[in-house]
Amino acid sequence: MSLVLGLHGGFTLGQHEPASCLIHNGNILGIYEEERFNRIKNSFGLLPKYSTLALLKDSNLSITDIDLVVVPGITYENNSLRWSLFLKHLFGYSPPIHVCHHQEAHIAAAFYGSGFNSSVGVSLDAYGDGLSGAIYSITSKHEFKKLKEFSMADSLGTIYTALTYHLGFEEGDEYKVMGLSSYGHDTENNVDFFSSSVSQAVTRSFPKILSPFDYPADSHTIESVSSVEQRPSVSELNQDHSNLAYSLQKSFQNRLLQIMQQALDLSSSSSLVYAGGVALNCSANKFLAERLSLSHFYVSPLASDRGLAFGCATVGAARLMDIPQPLGVPYYGSSYSNEDIINELNKNQIKYTILDDVYNDVSEFLNEGQIIGWFQGRSEAGARALGNRSILASASDISMRDKLNASIKYRELFRPFAPVVTLEDAHLYWKLQSNSDYACMTQIADALPLASEKIPAVVHTDGTSRIQVVTNNSNLPLYKLLKSFQKINGNPVLMNTSFNLKGQPIVESPRDALMTFYGCGINKLVLNNILVSK
């Protein structure tokens, strides 16, 4: 019998995405992200205060019930003491604390999350505990052995971020560059940004970078090797910028393939688990799945530092001789009963309706072209909305993309929207890799002609989609909605984007949902089976 609390947070400004995770006898009780409670996107430099308080409260536990706390940051001086002081300030007591390596926590999150018996694990990010990544072998006895480590000078994440800034974006916008790359093509100025002759020169060396928001690129060097000038963030994108993004993504994927093949060669494994912020690049993940000889390929849905608390908790559970259970689809946040929701509505004098047939009624709304805020069950951990805190719309009309961008998401028009589809029908619309898992939007897939014809709003300009497949076991309410929508529309597919506005965290509570609903162009809000209309 053991209770482990995994924590991640910032004693420095560079640390971000704080969270708390509880594991009891190997079973995940909850994964709560700090930004969902303090409403500060990414929460740079903050500790997991409100998430820890909420997680213990919702689990009916006290800090004195915890057997072990595990945190990353083994290279940080007095890290255990710092966390002990934080917990004593919050609760008046600190359980024993174990400190693990940042990269080990990423690998643990991916391995234990996968449910594989053994594997090779790869972690790649900007930096963490003095490294930008590592390769581990994990045996059937769950013994972790480090095979290789990558220095901060070899950071794929740092190089990609430098080019992201050069293109006029900023910290956390790497996914935008990935999307922009689909609009580019090969030119005579293609550059391998990850070659030894270029990689060390594209990041700024002077003056010393002091924060994650400090401009990190050596734009003079980037301009000289690519012939693409630095784009001020207020200026418009042009084809040169798309081509530079394409060149970056292409060279990134090639370097990534080399690393992954090296991992397989070092371990003699055909199963690969993958985490770290670099693993959020779902276009590259498809590239890997198609080219590596893999029996199983698992990309953690908690790939970024959002997953460190979970990884730490699994490390702690294993130390206490428990076997951490697979992650599945990470619906491990807070949930709200109808009573909770109605109390919030009444406090704000908001009229509502109880729907007798929520799936049919909402399907009718969607088929009419209405945009729905969909709030169900426990919130999802990680960067992707997986159908419990989502904005849903019909994918049948391609103009829905512009409508969502213009009235709700307020984001760049080149960015694609993702589909959610029933598992049994997914193969009709997309070409799926047999070694890959599509349950958590960690990978894209090539669209088949039926998708381009029937659901064009979720097919990107390069003919791909970042899909989420759903079963009645993984998410019964969403599955029922898709099947109901299929009866009316003919397609068991919906546009699925995160329930938030640009620059804000995904909504957590009914109050968050209401504030977002009334702050944008969503037509109707459905909380469990409760309907709020404008």
VOMAR-642018 format. One record per residue (C-alpha): residue number from 1; residue in one letter; x, y, z. Coordinates in steps of 0.001 Angstrom, whole numbers. Each point is the difference from the previous one (the first is absolute). Layout:
[figu NUM, A, [X, Y, Z]]
...
# end
This chain:
[figu 1, M, [0, 0, 0]]
[figu 2, S, [1658, 3229, -1099]]
[figu 3, L, [-953, 3565, -891]]
[figu 4, V, [2421, 1959, -2149]]
[figu 5, L, [-254, 3691, -852]]
[figu 6, G, [1864, 1109, -3101]]
[figu 7, L, [648, 3726, -231]]
[figu 8, H, [1555, 2307, -2556]]
[figu 9, G, [351, 3757, 155]]
[figu 10, G, [2297, 2945, -274]]
[figu 11, F, [2622, 1260, 2390]]
[figu 12, T, [1409, 1783, -3041]]
[figu 13, L, [-1774, 1920, -2758]]
[figu 14, G, [1008, -2560, -2610]]
[figu 15, Q, [-2019, -2772, 1624]]
[figu 16, H, [-3562, -154, -1242]]
[figu 17, E, [-3215, -2036, -190]]
[figu 18, P, [-155, -895, 3723]]
[figu 19, A, [-2277, -2850, 1004]]
[figu 20, S, [-860, -2546, 2681]]
[figu 21, C, [-670, -3713, -356]]
[figu 22, L, [-1193, -2596, 2511]]
[figu 23, I, [560, -3743, -411]]
[figu 24, H, [-1476, -2479, 2485]]
[figu 25, N, [1258, -3597, -148]]
[figu 26, G, [1013, 587, -3614]]
[figu 27, N, [-3366, 1504, -1029]]
[figu 28, I, [-259, 3598, -1145]]
[figu 29, L, [-2357, 2032, 2200]]
[figu 30, G, [459, 3311, -1759]]
[figu 31, I, [2253, 2253, -2063]]
[figu 32, Y, [-736, 3680, 644]]
[figu 33, E, [1754, 2772, -1910]]
[figu 34, E, [635, 3271, 1790]]
[figu 35, E, [-997, 2201, -2950]]
[figu 36, R, [-3521, -1422, 52]]
[figu 37, F, [-469, 1375, 3529]]
[figu 38, N, [1998, 3250, 44]]
[figu 39, R, [-1038, 749, -3648]]
[figu 40, I, [3554, 1013, -1008]]
[figu 41, K, [1056, -1716, -3227]]
[figu 42, N, [3085, -2190, 554]]
[figu 43, S, [560, 1598, 3455]]
[figu 44, F, [3706, 684, -487]]
[figu 45, G, [1932, 117, 3275]]
[figu 46, L, [-2984, -1001, 2145]]
[figu 47, L, [-467, -2905, 2389]]
[figu 48, P, [-2973, -2409, -50]]
[figu 49, K, [-1829, 1588, 2925]]
[figu 50, Y, [-3626, 12, -1101]]
[figu 51, S, [213, -3256, -1943]]
[figu 52, T, [1421, -1834, 3021]]
[figu 53, L, [-2606, 1425, 2343]]
[figu 54, A, [-2816, -944, -2384]]
[figu 55, L, [1379, -3476, -721]]
[figu 56, L, [291, -957, 3656]]
[figu 57, K, [-3431, 1452, 771]]
[figu 58, D, [-1715, -1776, -2898]]
[figu 59, S, [1719, -3263, 994]]
[figu 60, N, [-1100, 381, 3643]]
[figu 61, L, [3615, -208, 1113]]
[figu 62, S, [2309, 1932, 2271]]
[figu 63, I, [3676, 725, -566]]
[figu 64, T, [713, -2304, 2954]]
[figu 65, D, [-1462, -2899, -2014]]
[figu 66, I, [2772, 325, -2583]]
[figu 67, D, [2821, -2549, 287]]
[figu 68, L, [2384, 1607, -2462]]
[figu 69, V, [308, 3177, -2040]]
[figu 70, V, [2038, -149, -3216]]
[figu 71, V, [1210, 3051, -1917]]
[figu 72, P, [2352, 595, -2963]]
[figu 73, G, [3066, 2213, 218]]
[figu 74, I, [2876, -2156, 1246]]
[figu 75, T, [2568, 2555, -1186]]
[figu 76, Y, [-1601, 2854, 1951]]
[figu 77, E, [1747, 779, 3267]]
[figu 78, N, [-2071, -698, 3137]]
[figu 79, N, [-3003, -964, -2110]]
[figu 80, S, [-1426, -2416, 2553]]
[figu 81, L, [235, 2662, 2696]]
[figu 82, R, [-1735, 2571, -2203]]
[figu 83, W, [-2934, -2336, -600]]
[figu 84, S, [-156, -881, 3677]]
[figu 85, L, [-260, 3688, 882]]
[figu 86, F, [-2741, 455, -2606]]
[figu 87, L, [-2053, -2896, 1395]]
[figu 88, K, [504, 1049, 3619]]
[figu 89, H, [-1123, 3508, -866]]
[figu 90, L, [-3077, -1381, -1747]]
[figu 91, F, [-938, -2805, 2404]]
[figu 92, G, [2245, 221, 3059]]
[figu 93, Y, [1556, -3342, -902]]
[figu 94, S, [2188, -1557, -2668]]
[figu 95, P, [158, -3721, -799]]
[figu 96, P, [3357, -1539, -1007]]
[figu 97, I, [1214, 1370, -3348]]
[figu 98, H, [1872, -1796, -2763]]
[figu 99, V, [1573, 2030, -2817]]
[figu 100, C, [405, -1587, -3449]]
[figu 101, H, [1474, 1185, -3279]]
[figu 102, H, [-2198, 2096, -2300]]
[figu 103, Q, [653, -2321, -2960]]
[figu 104, E, [-677, -3119, 2085]]
[figu 105, A, [-3394, 1435, 956]]
[figu 106, H, [-845, 545, -3693]]
[figu 107, I, [1060, -3564, -864]]
[figu 108, A, [-1965, -1426, 2939]]
[figu 109, A, [-3133, 1881, -1055]]
[figu 110, A, [281, -1479, -3482]]
[figu 111, F, [930, -3547, 1034]]
[figu 112, Y, [-2483, -533, 2799]]
[figu 113, G, [-2619, 1940, -1944]]
[figu 114, S, [386, -2379, -2942]]
[figu 115, G, [-622, -3236, 1874]]
[figu 116, F, [2824, -1691, -1923]]
[figu 117, N, [1923, -2818, 1713]]
[figu 118, S, [3360, 1274, -1239]]
[figu 119, S, [1168, 2690, -2374]]
[figu 120, V, [2586, 2537, -990]]
[figu 121, G, [-895, 3484, 1166]]
[figu 122, V, [1020, 3328, -1485]]
[figu 123, S, [-392, 3389, 1639]]
[figu 124, L, [715, 3180, -1962]]
[figu 125, D, [-733, 3574, 1028]]
[figu 126, A, [1663, 3398, 266]]
[figu 127, Y, [1796, -804, 3240]]
[figu 128, G, [-559, -1506, 3407]]
[figu 129, D, [2488, -830, 2735]]
[figu 130, G, [2899, 955, -2229]]
[figu 131, L, [-1006, -2202, -2941]]
[figu 132, S, [-2109, 456, -3116]]
[figu 133, G, [-945, -3665, -150]]
[figu 134, A, [890, -3595, 753]]
[figu 135, I, [-449, -3558, -1209]]
[figu 136, Y, [-911, -2723, 2499]]
[figu 137, S, [-629, -3712, -312]]
[figu 138, I, [-2739, -1357, 2250]]
[figu 139, T, [-57, -3738, 665]]
[figu 140, S, [-2937, -2293, 733]]
[figu 141, K, [921, 410, 3681]]
[figu 142, H, [-427, 3769, -482]]
[figu 143, E, [3696, 647, 479]]
[figu 144, F, [1046, 3331, -1515]]
[figu 145, K, [3459, 212, -1574]]
[figu 146, K, [1291, 3185, -1601]]
[figu 147, L, [1571, -734, -3388]]
[figu 148, K, [750, 3517, -1206]]
[figu 149, E, [-492, 3581, 1008]]
[figu 150, F, [-178, 3183, -2056]]
[figu 151, S, [1654, 3187, 1183]]
[figu 152, M, [-1687, 3364, 11]]
[figu 153, A, [2222, 956, -2950]]
[figu 154, D, [-1747, -2737, -2019]]
[figu 155, S, [-3523, 1172, 882]]
[figu 156, L, [-2500, -532, -2806]]
[figu 157, G, [-2553, 1967, 1984]]
[figu 158, T, [2226, 3053, 399]]
[figu 159, I, [831, 126, -3716]]
[figu 160, Y, [-3664, -329, -1002]]
[figu 161, T, [-939, 2750, 2466]]
[figu 162, A, [2693, 2335, -1374]]
[figu 163, L, [-1453, -340, -3502]]
[figu 164, T, [-3498, 450, 1441]]
[figu 165, Y, [1062, 3412, 1320]]
[figu 166, H, [1742, 907, -3262]]
[figu 167, L, [-3307, -647, -1764]]
[figu 168, G, [-1729, 2553, 2247]]
[figu 169, F, [-1554, -2385, 2514]]
[figu 170, E, [990, -570, 3601]]
[figu 171, E, [404, -2487, 2841]]
[figu 172, G, [-2535, -2813, -320]]
[figu 173, D, [-828, 743, -3656]]
[figu 174, E, [2054, -2824, -1498]]
[figu 175, Y, [-3206, -1792, -987]]
[figu 176, K, [-913, 3008, -2156]]
[figu 177, V, [3252, -370, -1915]]
[figu 178, M, [-774, -3697, -464]]
[figu 179, G, [-3376, 945, -1501]]
[figu 180, L, [1531, 2750, -2128]]
[figu 181, S, [2547, -2438, -1452]]
[figu 182, S, [-2768, -1734, -1975]]
[figu 183, Y, [-317, 3132, -2144]]
[figu 184, G, [3686, -13, -945]]
[figu 185, H, [2125, -1914, -2488]]
[figu 186, D, [3602, -758, -905]]
[figu 187, T, [2109, 2903, -1235]]
[figu 188, E, [3611, 513, -957]]
[figu 189, N, [515, 1442, 3475]]
[figu 190, N, [-1052, -3115, 1946]]
[figu 191, V, [2062, -217, 3179]]
[figu 192, D, [748, -2912, 2319]]
[figu 193, F, [-394, 1908, 3250]]
[figu 194, F, [1034, -3040, 2029]]
[figu 195, S, [3345, -589, -1698]]
[figu 196, S, [3065, 571, 2137]]
[figu 197, S, [1071, 2980, -2095]]
[figu 198, V, [-3301, 1871, 444]]
[figu 199, S, [-1688, -1173, 3209]]
[figu 200, Q, [2394, 1715, 2385]]
[figu 201, A, [-256, 3306, -1852]]
[figu 202, V, [-3763, 603, -159]]
[figu 203, T, [-458, 618, 3720]]
[figu 204, R, [1137, 3216, 1657]]
[figu 205, S, [3119, -234, 2141]]
[figu 206, F, [320, 3648, 1111]]
[figu 207, P, [-1272, 1524, 2110]]
[figu 208, K, [-866, -2946, 2225]]
[figu 209, I, [-3652, -1105, -312]]
[figu 210, L, [-1670, 641, 3364]]
[figu 211, S, [-3593, -1144, -472]]
[figu 212, P, [-2146, -2128, -2318]]
[figu 213, F, [-1373, 3235, -1479]]
[figu 214, D, [3440, 1417, -841]]
[figu 215, Y, [472, 34, -3808]]
[figu 216, P, [2045, -3193, -549]]
[figu 217, A, [896, 90, -3703]]
[figu 218, D, [3133, 1177, -1742]]
[figu 219, S, [-2035, 1471, -2821]]
[figu 220, H, [3070, 1349, -1800]]
[figu 221, T, [1269, -3568, -455]]
[figu 222, I, [-3440, -1322, -945]]
[figu 223, E, [-363, 2710, -2622]]
[figu 224, S, [3449, -728, -1437]]
[figu 225, V, [-598, -3755, -402]]
[figu 226, S, [-3662, 142, -1080]]
[figu 227, S, [-327, 3395, -1745]]
[figu 228, V, [-3194, 552, 2024]]
[figu 229, E, [-53, 3146, 2103]]
[figu 230, Q, [-1284, 63, 3555]]
[figu 231, R, [-3775, 569, -11]]
[figu 232, P, [-1310, 2601, 2453]]
[figu 233, S, [-2975, -1514, 1799]]
[figu 234, V, [-2279, 2808, -1191]]
[figu 235, S, [719, -625, -3693]]
[figu 236, E, [-1787, -2366, -2380]]
[figu 237, L, [1252, -3462, -863]]
[figu 238, N, [1181, -641, -3556]]
[figu 239, Q, [1131, -2987, -2065]]
[figu 240, D, [3627, 402, 1112]]
[figu 241, H, [-1099, -542, 3590]]
[figu 242, S, [-1965, -3109, -951]]
[figu 243, N, [3008, -1335, -1891]]
[figu 244, L, [2280, 621, 2973]]
[figu 245, A, [-2452, -1839, 2275]]
[figu 246, Y, [-46, -2867, -2518]]
[figu 247, S, [3803, -141, -72]]
[figu 248, L, [117, -14, 3803]]
[figu 249, Q, [-2614, -2735, 333]]
[figu 250, K, [1682, -2145, -2672]]
[figu 251, S, [3463, 183, 1573]]
[figu 252, F, [-1509, -498, 3457]]
[figu 253, Q, [-1756, -3187, -1099]]
[figu 254, N, [3159, -1377, -1587]]
[figu 255, R, [2048, 632, 3143]]
[figu 256, L, [-2751, -1506, 2128]]
[figu 257, L, [-23, -3131, -2142]]
[figu 258, Q, [3742, -414, 547]]
[figu 259, I, [-437, 226, 3763]]
[figu 260, M, [-2866, -2485, 81]]
[figu 261, Q, [1859, -2496, -2193]]
[figu 262, Q, [2977, 319, 2320]]
[figu 263, A, [-2274, -737, 2968]]
[figu 264, L, [-1307, -3153, -1670]]
[figu 265, D, [3520, -1119, -911]]
[figu 266, L, [1326, 556, 3529]]
[figu 267, S, [-2862, -1903, 1617]]
[figu 268, S, [-890, -2679, -2575]]
[figu 269, S, [-3634, 811, 767]]
[figu 270, S, [-2873, 337, -2455]]
[figu 271, S, [-2206, 1872, 2495]]
[figu 272, L, [571, 3732, 419]]
[figu 273, V, [-1434, 2401, 2572]]
[figu 274, Y, [579, 3711, -449]]
[figu 275, A, [-464, 3145, 2116]]
[figu 276, G, [1367, 3493, 577]]
[figu 277, G, [-1195, 3239, -1561]]
[figu 278, V, [1447, -929, -3399]]
[figu 279, A, [-2470, -2918, -109]]
[figu 280, L, [-2872, 2475, -395]]
[figu 281, N, [963, 298, -3672]]
[figu 282, C, [-2675, -2347, -1319]]
[figu 283, S, [1077, 432, -3641]]
[figu 284, A, [3428, -1354, 886]]
[figu 285, N, [-1609, -2849, 1935]]
[figu 286, K, [-1763, -1174, -3173]]
[figu 287, F, [3304, 276, -1883]]
[figu 288, L, [1628, -2287, 2593]]
[figu 289, A, [-2816, -2555, 70]]
[figu 290, E, [203, -401, -3768]]
[figu 291, R, [3783, -446, -161]]
[figu 292, L, [1038, -1923, 3108]]
[figu 293, S, [-392, -3769, 326]]
[figu 294, L, [-2190, 40, 3089]]
[figu 295, S, [-2387, -2513, 1471]]
[figu 296, H, [-1363, 2625, 2396]]
[figu 297, F, [376, 3780, 98]]
[figu 298, Y, [-1352, 2023, 2909]]
[figu 299, V, [221, 3773, 258]]
[figu 300, S, [-1032, 1239, 3419]]
[figu 301, P, [-3069, 2253, -74]]
[figu 302, L, [1742, 1729, 2923]]
[figu 303, A, [3200, 449, -1984]]
[figu 304, S, [947, 3494, 1160]]
[figu 305, D, [815, 1078, 3546]]
[figu 306, R, [-3724, -354, 755]]
[figu 307, G, [814, -3704, 310]]
[figu 308, L, [2866, 298, 2468]]
[figu 309, A, [-2248, -271, 3066]]
[figu 310, F, [-1481, -3225, -1398]]
[figu 311, G, [3447, -1319, -876]]
[figu 312, C, [1270, 805, 3480]]
[figu 313, A, [-2978, -1732, 1592]]
[figu 314, T, [692, -3164, -2018]]
[figu 315, V, [3660, 110, 1053]]
[figu 316, G, [-1140, 192, 3620]]
[figu 317, A, [-2553, -2790, -366]]
[figu 318, A, [2658, -2273, -1482]]
[figu 319, R, [2395, 842, 2865]]
[figu 320, L, [-2710, -1142, 2416]]
[figu 321, M, [-333, -3274, -1939]]
[figu 322, D, [-3299, 830, -1703]]
[figu 323, I, [-578, -445, -3732]]
[figu 324, P, [-1294, 3259, -1495]]
[figu 325, Q, [-3009, -612, -2198]]
[figu 326, P, [-238, 1221, -3626]]
[figu 327, L, [-1158, 3546, -573]]
[figu 328, G, [-2654, -649, -2652]]
[figu 329, V, [-1778, 3166, -1095]]
[figu 330, P, [917, 2449, 2783]]
[figu 331, Y, [-3374, 1053, 1404]]
[figu 332, Y, [1454, 606, 3454]]
[figu 333, G, [-1019, 3568, 819]]
[figu 334, S, [-2921, 1269, 2056]]
[figu 335, S, [-3667, -752, -683]]
[figu 336, Y, [-3236, 1778, 899]]
[figu 337, S, [-3449, -1373, 768]]
[figu 338, N, [-3241, 1492, -1314]]
[figu 339, E, [-521, 1434, 3461]]
[figu 340, D, [3368, 1802, -205]]
[figu 341, I, [-856, 1340, -3447]]
[figu 342, I, [-3504, 1160, 899]]
[figu 343, N, [1309, 1761, 3113]]
[figu 344, E, [2450, 1929, -2170]]
[figu 345, L, [-2720, 886, -2508]]
[figu 346, N, [-2376, 1168, 2718]]
[figu 347, K, [2684, 2147, 1655]]
[figu 348, N, [453, 1786, -3302]]
[figu 349, Q, [-3731, 166, -794]]
[figu 350, I, [460, -1965, -3222]]
[figu 351, K, [-2959, -1828, -1540]]
[figu 352, Y, [466, -3612, -995]]
[figu 353, T, [-1814, -3048, -1350]]
[figu 354, I, [367, -3676, 926]]
[figu 355, L, [247, -2035, -3195]]
[figu 356, D, [-1858, -3324, 0]]
[figu 357, D, [1929, -1262, -3032]]
[figu 358, V, [3265, 1912, 115]]
[figu 359, Y, [1663, -1927, -2831]]
[figu 360, N, [-2811, 408, -2531]]
[figu 361, D, [-633, 3621, 922]]
[figu 362, V, [3666, 980, -221]]
[figu 363, S, [381, -1923, -3274]]
[figu 364, E, [-2845, 2061, -1448]]
[figu 365, F, [1681, 3222, 1120]]
[figu 366, L, [3308, -1095, -1542]]
[figu 367, N, [-1607, -1011, -3283]]
[figu 368, E, [-1606, 3446, -192]]
[figu 369, G, [3497, 1520, 68]]
[figu 370, Q, [-33, 1084, 3643]]
[figu 371, I, [3192, -40, 2089]]
[figu 372, I, [-228, -1836, 3324]]
[figu 373, G, [1954, 343, 3224]]
[figu 374, W, [147, -3604, 1281]]
[figu 375, F, [712, -468, 3729]]
[figu 376, Q, [-156, -3578, 1304]]
[figu 377, G, [1482, -2169, 2766]]
[figu 378, R, [3587, 311, 1166]]
[figu 379, S, [2192, 2492, -1826]]
[figu 380, E, [2853, -1309, -2109]]
[figu 381, A, [3638, 412, 994]]
[figu 382, G, [2474, 1131, -2628]]
[figu 383, A, [65, 2579, -2758]]
[figu 384, R, [-2805, -1485, -2120]]
[figu 385, A, [-3759, 214, 545]]
[figu 386, L, [-1211, -3593, -270]]
[figu 387, G, [-3742, 490, 87]]
[figu 388, N, [-790, 924, 3600]]
[figu 389, R, [942, 3679, -198]]
[figu 390, S, [-469, 550, -3733]]
[figu 391, I, [-1547, 2327, -2541]]
[figu 392, L, [-1807, -2133, -2583]]
[figu 393, A, [-1298, 795, -3469]]
[figu 394, S, [-991, -1761, -3212]]
[figu 395, A, [2913, -707, -2329]]
[figu 396, S, [-2179, -259, -3112]]
[figu 397, D, [274, 3668, -988]]
[figu 398, I, [3548, 1228, -671]]
[figu 399, S, [-1035, 3549, 943]]
[figu 400, M, [-387, -1152, 3619]]
[figu 401, R, [3780, 358, 392]]
[figu 402, D, [-129, 3720, -696]]
[figu 403, K, [-3119, 376, 2122]]
[figu 404, L, [1691, -1591, 3014]]
[figu 405, N, [3134, 2075, -473]]
[figu 406, A, [-1848, 3273, -496]]
[figu 407, S, [-2552, -252, 2806]]
[figu 408, I, [1577, -2252, 2637]]
[figu 409, K, [3676, -958, -253]]
[figu 410, Y, [1295, 3313, -1412]]
[figu 411, R, [3071, -1717, -1421]]
[figu 412, E, [2011, -228, -3218]]
[figu 413, L, [-2050, -1205, -2970]]
[figu 414, F, [2704, -2441, -1163]]
[figu 415, R, [-398, -2182, 3095]]
[figu 416, P, [-2037, -3210, -438]]
[figu 417, F, [-2824, -1353, 2144]]
[figu 418, A, [-48, -3576, 1218]]
[figu 419, P, [-2703, -2660, -444]]
[figu 420, V, [-1407, -2485, 2473]]
[figu 421, V, [-1383, -3248, -1455]]
[figu 422, T, [-1305, -3377, 1129]]
[figu 423, L, [2682, -2690, -79]]
[figu 424, E, [-1972, -2376, -2214]]
[figu 425, D, [-436, 2677, -2690]]
[figu 426, A, [3404, 1698, 115]]
[figu 427, H, [1510, -2231, -2700]]
[figu 428, L, [-2623, 1209, -2475]]
[figu 429, Y, [1306, 3562, 230]]
[figu 430, W, [3729, -370, 801]]
[figu 431, K, [2933, -2279, -692]]
[figu 432, L, [1035, -1302, 3417]]
[figu 433, Q, [3326, -1490, 1067]]
[figu 434, S, [-427, -3397, 1663]]
[figu 435, N, [2791, 678, 2522]]
[figu 436, S, [-1473, 3272, 1244]]
[figu 437, D, [-2616, 1187, 2477]]
[figu 438, Y, [-2387, 2756, -1119]]
[figu 439, A, [-1996, 379, 3217]]
[figu 440, C, [1672, 3209, 1200]]
[figu 441, M, [880, 2153, -3034]]
[figu 442, T, [3704, -813, 218]]
[figu 443, Q, [356, -744, -3710]]
[figu 444, I, [-1420, 1096, -3327]]
[figu 445, A, [-1355, -2259, -2755]]
[figu 446, D, [-408, 333, -3754]]
[figu 447, A, [-3561, 789, -1018]]
[figu 448, L, [-1732, -2313, -2457]]
[figu 449, P, [-2255, 1351, -2802]]
[figu 450, L, [-3132, -435, 2130]]
[figu 451, A, [1380, 2403, 2624]]
[figu 452, S, [841, 2681, -2554]]
[figu 453, E, [-3473, -365, -1496]]
[figu 454, K, [-2188, -303, 3093]]
[figu 455, I, [1890, 1735, 2826]]
[figu 456, P, [2310, 2558, -1669]]
[figu 457, A, [89, 2306, 3037]]
[figu 458, V, [2353, -2405, 1809]]
[figu 459, V, [2384, -793, -2868]]
[figu 460, H, [3147, 2157, 23]]
[figu 461, T, [1527, 1484, -3134]]
[figu 462, D, [2516, -2893, -142]]
[figu 463, G, [-2807, -2588, 9]]
[figu 464, T, [424, -1097, 3623]]
[figu 465, S, [-1995, 219, 3234]]
[figu 466, R, [967, -256, 3670]]
[figu 467, I, [-2683, -2489, 912]]
[figu 468, Q, [-1457, -1266, 3245]]
[figu 469, V, [-1729, -3376, -141]]
[figu 470, V, [-2680, -739, 2599]]
[figu 471, T, [-1596, -3201, 1266]]
[figu 472, N, [-2898, -599, 2368]]
[figu 473, N, [2605, -1000, 2588]]
[figu 474, S, [2285, 2995, -361]]
[figu 475, N, [-2704, 2695, 60]]
[figu 476, L, [-3606, -1219, -2]]
[figu 477, P, [-1747, 3437, -156]]
[figu 478, L, [2124, 1139, -2939]]
[figu 479, Y, [-404, -3355, -1738]]
[figu 480, K, [-3794, 182, 369]]
[figu 481, L, [6, 3536, -1379]]
[figu 482, L, [2028, -1065, -3050]]
[figu 483, K, [-2319, -2930, -700]]
[figu 484, S, [-3048, 2224, 389]]
[figu 485, F, [1531, 2622, -2299]]
[figu 486, Q, [732, -2723, -2565]]
[figu 487, K, [-3711, -864, -192]]
[figu 488, I, [-810, 3603, -912]]
[figu 489, N, [3045, 1127, -1967]]
[figu 490, G, [1341, -3282, -1366]]
[figu 491, N, [3497, 501, 1440]]
[figu 492, P, [1124, -1074, 3501]]
[figu 493, V, [2526, 2848, -2]]
[figu 494, L, [50, 3402, 1706]]
[figu 495, M, [2419, 2891, 195]]
[figu 496, N, [1542, -43, 3467]]
[figu 497, T, [1990, 2925, 1359]]
[figu 498, S, [916, 901, 3546]]
[figu 499, F, [-2573, 1847, 2108]]
[figu 500, N, [1929, 3217, 519]]
[figu 501, L, [742, 3332, -1603]]
[figu 502, K, [3364, 931, -1478]]
[figu 503, G, [2637, 321, 2724]]
[figu 504, Q, [-2164, -1550, 2719]]
[figu 505, P, [134, -3458, 1606]]
[figu 506, I, [-2647, -2589, -817]]
[figu 507, V, [-3053, 499, 2221]]
[figu 508, E, [-157, -2086, 3160]]
[figu 509, S, [-3141, 994, 1902]]
[figu 510, P, [-3572, 956, -949]]
[figu 511, R, [884, 3604, 802]]
[figu 512, D, [2950, -109, -2417]]
[figu 513, A, [-2292, -1476, -2647]]
[figu 514, L, [-2618, 2720, 489]]
[figu 515, M, [2559, 2805, -167]]
[figu 516, T, [1403, -1373, -3244]]
[figu 517, F, [-3479, -662, -1436]]
[figu 518, Y, [-1117, 3589, 536]]
[figu 519, G, [3340, 1367, -1230]]
[figu 520, C, [-120, -1408, -3515]]
[figu 521, G, [-2224, -1291, -2790]]
[figu 522, I, [-908, -3447, 1341]]
[figu 523, N, [-3727, -459, -657]]
[figu 524, K, [-919, -2442, 2751]]
[figu 525, L, [1618, -1385, 3139]]
[figu 526, V, [-704, -3557, 1155]]
[figu 527, L, [1127, -901, 3517]]
[figu 528, N, [-779, -3678, 594]]
[figu 529, N, [-3620, 41, -1241]]
[figu 530, I, [-658, 3644, 888]]
[figu 531, L, [-429, 2446, -2885]]
[figu 532, V, [812, 3703, 136]]
[figu 533, S, [-917, 2099, -3036]]
[figu 534, K, [667, 3611, -923]]
# end
